[in-house]
Amino acid sequence: MSVSRGEVEHIASLARLKVGPEEIVALTGEMNAILDHMAELREVDVEGIQEVVGVVEGGAPTRSPHSGPDPLQRRPAEFAPDWREGFFVVPRLPAMDGHPDDSGDDGEAGS
């Protein structure tokens, strides 16, 4: 099985992708390489190989909904340059000085 340039163009249009002519050629080659690989996989002899079961049904273990956040080695307040009321305080950007929406409050205490 292989896909044609026209089929790749059709798929791209369905996905609303703007794809150039060079990309169409590359995608056609890549899609055909994938299909060739899948054909090779179908030919692999799996006789006598035990089927893997329980992977989908079991899923990955999940944390308890009551476990809370992951513990940190140090509290953020210990390494933050400035920490107030549970938040990192960052310096104002000079570009924001004099901005029309600026209320004049820079968040600094005692200013």
A tleap script that builds the chain and sets N, CA, C and O, in Angstrom:
source leaprc.protein.ff14SB
mol = sequence {
  NMET SER VAL SER ARG GLY GLU VAL GLU HIE
  ILE ALA SER LEU ALA ARG LEU LYS VAL GLY
  PRO GLU GLU ILE VAL ALA LEU THR GLY GLU
  MET ASN ALA ILE LEU ASP HIE MET ALA GLU
  LEU ARG GLU VAL ASP VAL GLU GLY ILE GLN
  GLU VAL VAL GLY VAL VAL GLU GLY GLY ALA
  PRO THR ARG SER PRO HIE SER GLY PRO ASP
  PRO LEU GLN ARG ARG PRO ALA GLU PHE ALA
  PRO ASP TRP ARG GLU GLY PHE PHE VAL VAL
  PRO ARG LEU PRO ALA MET ASP GLY HIE PRO
  ASP ASP SER GLY ASP ASP GLY GLU ALA GLY
  CSER
}
set mol.1.N position { 0.848 -1.168 0.000 }
set mol.1.CA position { 0.000 0.000 0.000 }
set mol.1.C position { 0.896 1.235 0.000 }
set mol.1.O position { 1.934 1.261 0.662 }
set mol.2.N position { 0.491 2.238 -0.737 }
set mol.2.CA position { 1.230 3.494 -0.735 }
set mol.2.C position { 0.249 4.641 -0.922 }
set mol.2.O position { -0.887 4.446 -1.354 }
set mol.3.N position { 0.705 5.828 -0.592 }
set mol.3.CA position { -0.133 7.013 -0.780 }
set mol.3.C position { 0.457 7.858 -1.899 }
set mol.3.O position { 1.669 7.890 -2.110 }
set mol.4.N position { -0.420 8.529 -2.597 }
set mol.4.CA position { 0.010 9.374 -3.707 }
set mol.4.C position { 0.136 10.818 -3.231 }
set mol.4.O position { -0.303 11.178 -2.138 }
set mol.5.N position { 0.737 11.615 -4.070 }
set mol.5.CA position { 0.879 13.041 -3.784 }
set mol.5.C position { -0.503 13.671 -3.584 }
set mol.5.O position { -0.697 14.487 -2.683 }
set mol.6.N position { -1.448 13.287 -4.421 }
set mol.6.CA position { -2.813 13.812 -4.317 }
set mol.6.C position { -3.469 13.465 -2.998 }
set mol.6.O position { -4.180 14.284 -2.416 }
set mol.7.N position { -3.229 12.234 -2.519 }
set mol.7.CA position { -3.802 11.828 -1.231 }
set mol.7.C position { -3.191 12.630 -0.085 }
set mol.7.O position { -3.885 13.003 0.861 }
set mol.8.N position { -1.905 12.889 -0.176 }
set mol.8.CA position { -1.252 13.694 0.868 }
set mol.8.C position { -1.808 15.120 0.838 }
set mol.8.O position { -2.063 15.705 1.890 }
set mol.9.N position { -1.995 15.675 -0.343 }
set mol.9.CA position { -2.586 17.014 -0.466 }
set mol.9.C position { -3.997 17.030 0.119 }
set mol.9.O position { -4.385 17.987 0.789 }
set mol.10.N position { -4.766 15.964 -0.138 }
set mol.10.CA position { -6.131 15.872 0.394 }
set mol.10.C position { -6.111 15.793 1.925 }
set mol.10.O position { -6.886 16.476 2.593 }
set mol.11.N position { -5.235 14.971 2.470 }
set mol.11.CA position { -5.112 14.847 3.929 }
set mol.11.C position { -4.721 16.191 4.532 }
set mol.11.O position { -5.275 16.593 5.556 }
set mol.12.N position { -3.776 16.888 3.911 }
set mol.12.CA position { -3.343 18.198 4.409 }
set mol.12.C position { -4.505 19.188 4.380 }
set mol.12.O position { -4.662 19.986 5.305 }
set mol.13.N position { -5.315 19.142 3.329 }
set mol.13.CA position { -6.452 20.073 3.262 }
set mol.13.C position { -7.492 19.745 4.326 }
set mol.13.O position { -8.091 20.653 4.902 }
set mol.14.N position { -7.716 18.453 4.597 }
set mol.14.CA position { -8.657 18.067 5.651 }
set mol.14.C position { -8.177 18.556 7.014 }
set mol.14.O position { -8.974 18.945 7.868 }
set mol.15.N position { -6.855 18.529 7.200 }
set mol.15.CA position { -6.271 18.982 8.468 }
set mol.15.C position { -6.072 20.496 8.479 }
set mol.15.O position { -5.597 21.062 9.463 }
set mol.16.N position { -6.443 21.144 7.370 }
set mol.16.CA position { -6.295 22.591 7.221 }
set mol.16.C position { -4.854 23.036 7.406 }
set mol.16.O position { -4.564 24.029 8.073 }
set mol.17.N position { -3.952 22.260 6.785 }
set mol.17.CA position { -2.531 22.571 6.820 }
set mol.17.C position { -2.119 23.196 5.501 }
set mol.17.O position { -2.507 22.728 4.430 }
set mol.18.N position { -1.343 24.239 5.584 }
set mol.18.CA position { -0.784 24.841 4.373 }
set mol.18.C position { 0.572 24.182 4.153 }
set mol.18.O position { 1.517 24.408 4.909 }
set mol.19.N position { 0.653 23.369 3.111 }
set mol.19.CA position { 1.852 22.588 2.846 }
set mol.19.C position { 2.363 22.945 1.455 }
set mol.19.O position { 1.624 22.893 0.472 }
set mol.20.N position { 3.645 23.309 1.394 }
set mol.20.CA position { 4.256 23.664 0.116 }
set mol.20.C position { 4.590 22.445 -0.724 }
set mol.20.O position { 4.554 21.319 -0.228 }
set mol.21.N position { 4.918 22.661 -2.000 }
set mol.21.CA position { 5.217 21.543 -2.902 }
set mol.21.C position { 6.366 20.661 -2.423 }
set mol.21.O position { 6.297 19.437 -2.539 }
set mol.22.N position { 7.424 21.274 -1.883 }
set mol.22.CA position { 8.548 20.470 -1.386 }
set mol.22.C position { 8.130 19.631 -0.187 }
set mol.22.O position { 8.568 18.492 -0.027 }
set mol.23.N position { 7.269 20.213 0.659 }
set mol.23.CA position { 6.798 19.480 1.829 }
set mol.23.C position { 5.891 18.321 1.428 }
set mol.23.O position { 5.904 17.268 2.065 }
set mol.24.N position { 5.102 18.518 0.366 }
set mol.24.CA position { 4.231 17.434 -0.115 }
set mol.24.C position { 5.079 16.246 -0.543 }
set mol.24.O position { 4.759 15.100 -0.225 }
set mol.25.N position { 6.157 16.518 -1.262 }
set mol.25.CA position { 7.047 15.440 -1.717 }
set mol.25.C position { 7.645 14.725 -0.509 }
set mol.25.O position { 7.669 13.495 -0.460 }
set mol.26.N position { 8.131 15.504 0.475 }
set mol.26.CA position { 8.750 14.907 1.663 }
set mol.26.C position { 7.732 14.108 2.468 }
set mol.26.O position { 8.024 12.993 2.901 }
set mol.27.N position { 6.531 14.668 2.673 }
set mol.27.CA position { 5.498 13.960 3.439 }
set mol.27.C position { 5.048 12.683 2.745 }
set mol.27.O position { 4.786 11.674 3.400 }
set mol.28.N position { 4.957 12.728 1.413 }
set mol.28.CA position { 4.578 11.525 0.668 }
set mol.28.C position { 5.601 10.423 0.910 }
set mol.28.O position { 5.236 9.274 1.157 }
set mol.29.N position { 6.886 10.776 0.838 }
set mol.29.CA position { 7.945 9.793 1.103 }
set mol.29.C position { 7.900 9.259 2.520 }
set mol.29.O position { 8.053 8.058 2.743 }
set mol.30.N position { 7.688 10.155 3.487 }
set mol.30.CA position { 7.644 9.732 4.890 }
set mol.30.C position { 6.447 8.826 5.161 }
set mol.30.O position { 6.573 7.810 5.845 }
set mol.31.N position { 5.294 9.193 4.625 }
set mol.31.CA position { 4.102 8.365 4.851 }
set mol.31.C position { 4.256 6.994 4.205 }
set mol.31.O position { 3.834 5.990 4.777 }
set mol.32.N position { 4.852 6.943 3.023 }
set mol.32.CA position { 5.077 5.657 2.369 }
set mol.32.C position { 6.095 4.820 3.132 }
set mol.32.O position { 5.974 3.596 3.184 }
set mol.33.N position { 7.104 5.471 3.728 }
set mol.33.CA position { 8.081 4.732 4.537 }
set mol.33.C position { 7.403 4.126 5.764 }
set mol.33.O position { 7.716 3.002 6.157 }
set mol.34.N position { 6.487 4.858 6.362 }
set mol.34.CA position { 5.749 4.340 7.520 }
set mol.34.C position { 4.903 3.136 7.101 }
set mol.34.O position { 4.884 2.113 7.785 }
set mol.35.N position { 4.211 3.268 5.984 }
set mol.35.CA position { 3.370 2.158 5.513 }
set mol.35.C position { 4.219 0.936 5.155 }
set mol.35.O position { 3.814 -0.196 5.421 }
set mol.36.N position { 5.384 1.152 4.557 }
set mol.36.CA position { 6.289 0.037 4.248 }
set mol.36.C position { 6.737 -0.662 5.533 }
set mol.36.O position { 6.802 -1.890 5.596 }
set mol.37.N position { 7.043 0.134 6.547 }
set mol.37.CA position { 7.474 -0.442 7.825 }
set mol.37.C position { 6.338 -1.248 8.459 }
set mol.37.O position { 6.572 -2.324 9.008 }
set mol.38.N position { 5.118 -0.733 8.383 }
set mol.38.CA position { 3.977 -1.463 8.938 }
set mol.38.C position { 3.775 -2.780 8.193 }
set mol.38.O position { 3.418 -3.786 8.807 }
set mol.39.N position { 3.997 -2.788 6.882 }
set mol.39.CA position { 3.876 -4.022 6.102 }
set mol.39.C position { 4.921 -5.042 6.552 }
set mol.39.O position { 4.632 -6.234 6.651 }
set mol.40.N position { 6.141 -4.563 6.824 }
set mol.40.CA position { 7.191 -5.450 7.325 }
set mol.40.C position { 6.801 -6.033 8.679 }
set mol.40.O position { 7.026 -7.218 8.927 }
set mol.41.N position { 6.223 -5.220 9.553 }
set mol.41.CA position { 5.822 -5.702 10.876 }
set mol.41.C position { 4.737 -6.765 10.774 }
set mol.41.O position { 4.722 -7.711 11.561 }
set mol.42.N position { 3.818 -6.617 9.802 }
set mol.42.CA position { 2.766 -7.620 9.628 }
set mol.42.C position { 3.342 -8.974 9.221 }
set mol.42.O position { 2.726 -10.008 9.479 }
set mol.43.N position { 4.512 -8.981 8.590 }
set mol.43.CA position { 5.120 -10.222 8.122 }
set mol.43.C position { 5.944 -10.935 9.197 }
set mol.43.O position { 6.386 -12.063 8.979 }
set mol.44.N position { 6.155 -10.306 10.339 }
set mol.44.CA position { 6.963 -10.914 11.399 }
set mol.44.C position { 6.231 -12.125 11.954 }
set mol.44.O position { 5.034 -12.068 12.237 }
set mol.45.N position { 6.962 -13.217 12.104 }
set mol.45.CA position { 6.389 -14.446 12.652 }
set mol.45.C position { 6.328 -14.317 14.178 }
set mol.45.O position { 7.357 -14.251 14.850 }
set mol.46.N position { 5.130 -14.282 14.698 }
set mol.46.CA position { 4.938 -14.155 16.142 }
set mol.46.C position { 4.393 -15.443 16.758 }
set mol.46.O position { 3.913 -15.458 17.891 }
set mol.47.N position { 4.482 -16.512 15.987 }
set mol.47.CA position { 4.006 -17.811 16.482 }
set mol.47.C position { 4.811 -18.205 17.715 }
set mol.47.O position { 6.041 -18.176 17.696 }
set mol.48.N position { 4.124 -18.568 18.771 }
set mol.48.CA position { 4.792 -19.019 19.982 }
set mol.48.C position { 5.182 -17.887 20.935 }
set mol.48.O position { 5.688 -18.145 22.027 }
set mol.49.N position { 4.956 -16.673 20.541 }
set mol.49.CA position { 5.262 -15.553 21.440 }
set mol.49.C position { 4.009 -15.244 22.239 }
set mol.49.O position { 2.928 -15.037 21.688 }
set mol.50.N position { 4.186 -15.219 23.563 }
set mol.50.CA position { 3.044 -14.995 24.440 }
set mol.50.C position { 2.568 -13.552 24.325 }
set mol.50.O position { 3.368 -12.616 24.318 }
set mol.51.N position { 1.257 -13.392 24.237 }
set mol.51.CA position { 0.657 -12.069 24.128 }
set mol.51.C position { 0.813 -11.318 25.451 }
set mol.51.O position { 0.685 -11.901 26.527 }
set mol.52.N position { 1.086 -10.039 25.356 }
set mol.52.CA position { 1.183 -9.207 26.557 }
set mol.52.C position { -0.235 -8.800 26.923 }
set mol.52.O position { -0.959 -8.214 26.118 }
set mol.53.N position { -0.617 -9.123 28.150 }
set mol.53.CA position { -1.967 -8.796 28.595 }
set mol.53.C position { -1.897 -7.955 29.859 }
set mol.53.O position { -0.893 -7.946 30.571 }
set mol.54.N position { -2.972 -7.261 30.112 }
set mol.54.CA position { -3.073 -6.506 31.351 }
set mol.54.C position { -2.462 -5.121 31.297 }
set mol.54.O position { -2.585 -4.358 32.256 }
set mol.55.N position { -1.805 -4.777 30.200 }
set mol.55.CA position { -1.171 -3.469 30.130 }
set mol.55.C position { -2.220 -2.379 30.039 }
set mol.55.O position { -2.157 -1.394 30.774 }
set mol.56.N position { -3.175 -2.544 29.154 }
set mol.56.CA position { -4.189 -1.523 28.960 }
set mol.56.C position { -5.180 -1.518 30.107 }
set mol.56.O position { -5.591 -0.456 30.575 }
set mol.57.N position { -5.561 -2.690 30.554 }
set mol.57.CA position { -6.571 -2.772 31.603 }
set mol.57.C position { -6.082 -2.179 32.916 }
set mol.57.O position { -6.836 -1.503 33.617 }
set mol.58.N position { -4.821 -2.431 33.250 }
set mol.58.CA position { -4.302 -1.986 34.542 }
set mol.58.C position { -3.956 -0.517 34.555 }
set mol.58.O position { -4.238 0.180 35.530 }
set mol.59.N position { -3.357 -0.044 33.500 }
set mol.59.CA position { -2.956 1.350 33.462 }
set mol.59.C position { -1.817 1.643 34.422 }
set mol.59.O position { -1.301 0.738 35.078 }
set mol.60.N position { -1.442 2.857 34.500 }
set mol.60.CA position { -0.374 3.276 35.397 }
set mol.60.C position { -0.949 3.552 36.782 }
set mol.60.O position { -2.070 4.045 36.905 }
set mol.61.N position { -0.187 3.238 37.814 }
set mol.61.CA position { -0.690 3.534 39.156 }
set mol.61.C position { -0.805 5.047 39.345 }
set mol.61.O position { 0.007 5.812 38.825 }
set mol.62.N position { -1.799 5.454 40.078 }
set mol.62.CA position { -1.995 6.877 40.327 }
set mol.62.C position { -1.778 7.184 41.804 }
set mol.62.O position { -1.868 6.311 42.667 }
set mol.63.N position { -1.493 8.443 42.058 }
set mol.63.CA position { -1.325 8.859 43.446 }
set mol.63.C position { -2.679 8.956 44.123 }
set mol.63.O position { -3.716 9.095 43.475 }
set mol.64.N position { -2.639 8.882 45.409 }
set mol.64.CA position { -3.848 9.084 46.193 }
set mol.64.C position { -4.315 10.521 45.992 }
set mol.64.O position { -3.484 11.427 45.927 }
set mol.65.N position { -5.617 10.752 45.893 }
set mol.65.CA position { -6.083 12.126 45.713 }
set mol.65.C position { -5.816 12.994 46.934 }
set mol.65.O position { -5.965 14.214 46.869 }
set mol.66.N position { -5.427 12.386 48.034 }
set mol.66.CA position { -5.181 13.137 49.262 }
set mol.66.C position { -3.701 13.250 49.597 }
set mol.66.O position { -3.338 13.583 50.725 }
set mol.67.N position { -2.839 12.971 48.609 }
set mol.67.CA position { -1.407 12.959 48.911 }
set mol.67.C position { -0.813 14.353 49.061 }
set mol.67.O position { 0.226 14.504 49.704 }
set mol.68.N position { -1.439 15.371 48.489 }
set mol.68.CA position { -0.925 16.733 48.590 }
set mol.68.C position { 0.237 16.960 47.647 }
set mol.68.O position { 0.580 16.082 46.856 }
set mol.69.N position { 0.845 18.131 47.725 }
set mol.69.CA position { 1.948 18.442 46.820 }
set mol.69.C position { 3.190 17.641 47.155 }
set mol.69.O position { 3.341 17.142 48.270 }
set mol.70.N position { 4.081 17.522 46.179 }
set mol.70.CA position { 5.341 16.843 46.420 }
set mol.70.C position { 6.158 17.642 47.429 }
set mol.70.O position { 6.216 18.869 47.342 }
set mol.71.N position { 6.781 16.972 48.374 }
set mol.71.CA position { 7.576 17.706 49.361 }
set mol.71.C position { 8.845 18.285 48.720 }
set mol.71.O position { 9.488 17.635 47.896 }
set mol.72.N position { 9.183 19.490 49.104 }
set mol.72.CA position { 10.401 20.128 48.627 }
set mol.72.C position { 11.491 19.975 49.683 }
set mol.72.O position { 11.199 19.873 50.875 }
set mol.73.N position { 12.736 19.960 49.246 }
set mol.73.CA position { 13.832 19.880 50.209 }
set mol.73.C position { 13.951 21.171 50.995 }
set mol.73.O position { 14.281 21.156 52.181 }
set mol.74.N position { 13.681 22.296 50.331 }
set mol.74.CA position { 13.706 23.592 51.010 }
set mol.74.C position { 12.433 24.350 50.646 }
set mol.74.O position { 11.907 24.200 49.543 }
set mol.75.N position { 11.951 25.151 51.565 }
set mol.75.CA position { 10.779 25.970 51.299 }
set mol.75.C position { 11.163 27.087 50.341 }
set mol.75.O position { 12.279 27.599 50.430 }
set mol.76.N position { 10.278 27.486 49.424 }
set mol.76.CA position { 10.602 28.559 48.484 }
set mol.76.C position { 11.048 29.846 49.167 }
set mol.76.O position { 11.910 30.555 48.647 }
set mol.77.N position { 10.480 30.150 50.310 }
set mol.77.CA position { 10.865 31.377 51.019 }
set mol.77.C position { 12.346 31.361 51.414 }
set mol.77.O position { 12.943 32.418 51.618 }
set mol.78.N position { 12.935 30.176 51.522 }
set mol.78.CA position { 14.344 30.078 51.907 }
set mol.78.C position { 15.289 30.442 50.775 }
set mol.78.O position { 16.417 30.862 51.034 }
set mol.79.N position { 14.862 30.293 49.529 }
set mol.79.CA position { 15.768 30.593 48.424 }
set mol.79.C position { 15.260 31.710 47.506 }
set mol.79.O position { 15.970 32.121 46.588 }
set mol.80.N position { 14.056 32.197 47.741 }
set mol.80.CA position { 13.510 33.259 46.896 }
set mol.80.C position { 14.191 34.580 47.231 }
set mol.80.O position { 14.443 34.864 48.402 }
set mol.81.N position { 14.493 35.396 46.213 }
set mol.81.CA position { 15.082 36.706 46.492 }
set mol.81.C position { 14.139 37.573 47.318 }
set mol.81.O position { 14.581 38.309 48.200 }
set mol.82.N position { 12.838 37.488 47.035 }
set mol.82.CA position { 11.847 38.211 47.820 }
set mol.82.C position { 10.573 37.377 47.818 }
set mol.82.O position { 10.133 36.915 46.766 }
set mol.83.N position { 9.988 37.187 48.979 }
set mol.83.CA position { 8.846 36.287 49.140 }
set mol.83.C position { 7.859 36.957 50.075 }
set mol.83.O position { 8.191 37.255 51.222 }
set mol.84.N position { 6.643 37.196 49.589 }
set mol.84.CA position { 5.629 37.827 50.434 }
set mol.84.C position { 4.291 37.121 50.275 }
set mol.84.O position { 3.842 36.851 49.161 }
set mol.85.N position { 3.672 36.831 51.388 }
set mol.85.CA position { 2.338 36.249 51.425 }
set mol.85.C position { 2.195 35.035 50.510 }
set mol.85.O position { 1.159 34.852 49.871 }
set mol.86.N position { 3.240 34.205 50.449 }
set mol.86.CA position { 3.183 32.982 49.671 }
set mol.86.C position { 3.487 33.143 48.200 }
set mol.86.O position { 3.250 32.217 47.424 }
set mol.87.N position { 4.013 34.306 47.781 }
set mol.87.CA position { 4.318 34.546 46.377 }
set mol.87.C position { 5.747 35.041 46.212 }
set mol.87.O position { 6.286 35.730 47.078 }
set mol.88.N position { 6.358 34.672 45.068 }
set mol.88.CA position { 7.636 35.253 44.685 }
set mol.88.C position { 7.362 36.702 44.289 }
set mol.88.O position { 6.378 36.988 43.607 }
set mol.89.N position { 8.225 37.605 44.714 }
set mol.89.CA position { 8.116 38.997 44.301 }
set mol.89.C position { 9.258 39.253 43.325 }
set mol.89.O position { 10.427 39.028 43.638 }
set mol.90.N position { 8.898 39.723 42.146 }
set mol.90.CA position { 9.908 39.973 41.122 }
set mol.90.C position { 10.047 41.467 40.916 }
set mol.90.O position { 9.088 42.211 41.123 }
set mol.91.N position { 11.236 41.921 40.507 }
set mol.91.CA position { 11.406 43.357 40.290 }
set mol.91.C position { 10.596 43.829 39.092 }
set mol.91.O position { 10.324 43.063 38.167 }
set mol.92.N position { 10.218 45.090 39.122 }
set mol.92.CA position { 9.489 45.673 37.994 }
set mol.92.C position { 10.406 45.782 36.794 }
set mol.92.O position { 11.614 45.978 36.934 }
set mol.93.N position { 9.827 45.655 35.621 }
set mol.93.CA position { 10.581 45.846 34.394 }
set mol.93.C position { 10.664 47.338 34.093 }
set mol.93.O position { 9.659 48.043 34.184 }
set mol.94.N position { 11.846 47.825 33.738 }
set mol.94.CA position { 11.958 49.252 33.410 }
set mol.94.C position { 11.011 49.675 32.295 }
set mol.94.O position { 10.570 50.824 32.264 }
set mol.95.N position { 10.692 48.765 31.383 }
set mol.95.CA position { 9.802 49.103 30.280 }
set mol.95.C position { 8.396 49.428 30.769 }
set mol.95.O position { 7.634 50.082 30.058 }
set mol.96.N position { 8.045 48.985 31.959 }
set mol.96.CA position { 6.709 49.235 32.481 }
set mol.96.C position { 6.608 50.579 33.189 }
set mol.96.O position { 5.501 51.023 33.492 }
set mol.97.N position { 7.721 51.231 33.459 }
set mol.97.CA position { 7.685 52.531 34.114 }
set mol.97.C position { 7.030 53.555 33.206 }
set mol.97.O position { 7.408 53.690 32.042 }
set mol.98.N position { 6.064 54.268 33.724 }
set mol.98.CA position { 5.399 55.305 32.960 }
set mol.98.C position { 4.377 54.771 31.982 }
set mol.98.O position { 3.916 55.522 31.122 }
set mol.99.N position { 4.005 53.515 32.074 }
set mol.99.CA position { 2.999 52.936 31.193 }
set mol.99.C position { 1.652 53.575 31.502 }
set mol.99.O position { 1.356 53.808 32.674 }
set mol.100.N position { 0.808 53.874 30.485 }
set mol.100.CA position { -0.479 54.535 30.731 }
set mol.100.C position { -1.371 53.787 31.711 }
set mol.100.O position { -2.172 54.407 32.412 }
set mol.101.N position { -1.246 52.461 31.770 }
set mol.101.CA position { -2.083 51.691 32.694 }
set mol.101.C position { -1.462 51.605 34.079 }
set mol.101.O position { -2.028 50.955 34.957 }
set mol.102.N position { -0.317 52.240 34.304 }
set mol.102.CA position { 0.409 52.155 35.559 }
set mol.102.C position { -0.326 52.949 36.631 }
set mol.102.O position { -0.590 54.140 36.464 }
set mol.103.N position { -0.646 52.292 37.711 }
set mol.103.CA position { -1.341 52.973 38.804 }
set mol.103.C position { -0.383 53.714 39.696 }
set mol.103.O position { -0.811 54.442 40.591 }
set mol.104.N position { 0.920 53.545 39.472 }
set mol.104.CA position { 1.909 54.187 40.318 }
set mol.104.C position { 2.307 53.337 41.488 }
set mol.104.O position { 3.270 53.663 42.182 }
set mol.105.N position { 1.587 52.240 41.738 }
set mol.105.CA position { 1.924 51.340 42.841 }
set mol.105.C position { 2.851 50.269 42.311 }
set mol.105.O position { 2.450 49.449 41.485 }
set mol.106.N position { 4.099 50.268 42.781 }
set mol.106.CA position { 5.043 49.295 42.275 }
set mol.106.C position { 5.140 48.055 43.149 }
set mol.106.O position { 6.006 47.207 42.936 }
set mol.107.N position { 4.257 47.949 44.126 }
set mol.107.CA position { 4.233 46.764 44.956 }
set mol.107.C position { 5.274 46.772 46.044 }
set mol.107.O position { 5.304 45.840 46.849 }
set mol.108.N position { 6.133 47.774 46.115 }
set mol.108.CA position { 7.157 47.841 47.134 }
set mol.108.C position { 6.579 48.498 48.378 }
set mol.108.O position { 5.891 49.514 48.288 }
set mol.109.N position { 6.855 47.928 49.516 }
set mol.109.CA position { 6.396 48.481 50.776 }
set mol.109.C position { 7.163 49.763 51.073 }
set mol.109.O position { 8.381 49.824 50.903 }
set mol.110.N position { 6.430 50.798 51.523 }
set mol.110.CA position { 7.074 52.041 51.931 }
set mol.110.C position { 7.450 52.935 50.785 }
set mol.110.O position { 8.193 53.891 51.004 }
set mol.111.N position { 6.985 52.692 49.560 }
set mol.111.CA position { 7.305 53.552 48.418 }
set mol.111.C position { 6.346 54.691 48.335 }
set mol.111.O position { 6.455 55.525 47.436 }
savepdb mol mol.pdb
quit
